[in-house]
Amino acid sequence: MSLIALACGLVVALAGPPGGVHAVAGKPLLRFVSIGAFKVTLEKTTPDRVTSILGPGKTTQGVHHALRIAYWSADEDSPVYFELDSDDGHTITRFRLTRPAPTDSSLAAPRCRAKANEIVFDQGLSLASSKQTFVARLGPPQVEDHDAVIWAHKRSWQQPASVGGTQMQTWTETYTVLGRFQGEQLVTIDAIKRTSSH
């Protein structure tokens, strides 16, 4: 499957980068999305908090407590479709925004109160940001394939496995951003954060 298909969200690995893409040591990428005045922070904001602020949304339940909450922006013309995913049902671990054809009936979902220009990301980025701006803020992508661009960063640290203990435990945060562009214009953005320990 092409990386373009991956960036379109046809295949998304919530646990990390898509197959064949290796995360490199680097700074955090997109840690949050603000929808109007409401800030959704990956691995912190709960699905219940999302629905209490944005409304019920279209909720789809997956396996192992995974779920997806979907909305349209409030725009009358060219609204944005977005999804907030949780891979364990406890916190949001992924967000995805796209500008699909408005006649796509498979994307039925309620409208939230925020308009597209009120949706902004970490690093001062938004749907209006160009491909060049994304590269300037996030750094060189790990993969670039025609209109699909993938960034994958990770950072690790050690801390005591228990309070007062001497045994150390290693934690790793992995950030993945998949973008699809038409020229310089952003069409789809998909951001994932996952923390694991060993």
Secondary structure, 3 states (H helix, E strand, C coil): CCHHHHHCCCCCCCCCCCCCCCCEECCCCCCEEEECCEEEECCCCCHHHHHHHHCCCEEEECHHHCEEEEEECCCCCCCCEEEEEECCCCCCCEEEEECCCCCCHHHCCCECCCCHHHEEEHHHCECCCEHHHHHHHHCCCCEEECCEEEEEEEEEEEEECCCCCCCEEEEEEEEEEEEEEECCEEEEEEEEEEEEEC
